[in-house]
Amino acid sequence: MSRVGKAPVPLPQNVKVSLTDEAISVEGPKGTLSQKRHAMIDVEVGENEVTLTRKDETQETRALHGLYRSLVNNMVRGVSEGFRKALVINGVGYRAEVQEQNLVLNLGFSNPIEYPIPPEISIEVEANNRIVVSGIDRERLGQVCAEIRSFRPPEPYKGKGVKYENELVRRKIGKSGIK
């Protein structure tokens, strides 16, 4: 058995899981998420946990077993607690602000970058250089953070750019003045 897949997913009191032939739906205080089901993975909803089992022992099914357990766990955590990621902007004159439904980034280009905020994601800017992105869908949250970071990834010489809060940027030494 998969070490990840065999662990049951605990359900908090205020979270409900419903199954159909083609999807798993999780509903909680923060919202509702759904995920397509794979035919080779069986899902059983107990009183306070969800258990996933596989129908055969092929390599693909074993991989899907752990994947679907993680997806269901992320959905349960998302609708009960939510997810947050922080991005830090480093550089002189670099800043961010939220205007209506857009995140406006000044990252050293001639024009500011306007990033439309998706409806299921909320973005807050703290002190002009810290962006906090939160939402219930972990996959979508990670994609939004990656898109914001891609506008100006941190460079290795001065460290300027947009980085994740706990990301370590390996710095390089510049040219040495050998004459």
SULVENZI-V172392 format. One record per helix or strand of 2 or more residues. SS is the DSSP state (H for helix, E for strand). FROM is the first residue (numbers start at 0). LEN is the number of residues. If there is no record, write none. Layout:
BEGIN
SS/FROM/LEN
SS/FROM/LEN
END
This chain:
BEGIN
E/8/2
E/15/4
E/22/6
E/30/6
E/40/5
E/48/6
H/58/22
E/82/8
E/94/5
E/101/5
E/112/4
E/120/6
E/129/6
H/137/13
E/160/4
END
